[in-house]
Amino acid sequence: MAKTGYANGSDLLMAIGGNAYGHCTTHTVTFNSETKDRAVKPVASKGIESGLWKGKGVTGLSISISAEGLHFYEETEEGYKDIMADWATGKSVEVTCFERESTDTPYLKGKFVIASLEMQAPAQDDITYSVTLENDGEPDLFDESYITKSSGE
């Protein structure tokens, strides 16, 4: 059946080291551009006010991912303990972002470092945790056409 209407955030998943991020409540993928301003003197035929406009160029690209989840004692996917163990190695982890039921066609896959890992344990409430990942080099795969594809595309 073809998907129609608004895309549901629960359809997009993230995996760390081949395991889906367990009991995830949200994840955000941010594509960043490092830029440089270029101020040039306008051509002689232009008025002085045209020199106020600067050009902009991209000097670098990066991807950051932040995610939040609930700590679950019987976790079968990538949970807090697993991510903490990954963080403690100081090495990159493989991250894959994909649409549910489409693990064979991820839209993003590559090496990321765990930049931060935080746990919140409020009294009489769920234990939550958050992780921030930053790309380690160029992604192995980036294909925007695989983000929320409807059937038949």
Secondary structure, DSSP 8 states (H G I E B T S, - for coil): ----SS--GGGEEEEETTEEBTTEEEEEEEEEEEEEEE-----TTS-GGGGG--EEEEEEEEEEEEEEEE--TT--SB-HHHHHHHHHHT--EEEEEEETT-TTS-SEEEEEEEEEEEEE--TTS--EEEEEEEE-SS-SEE-GGGSS--TT-
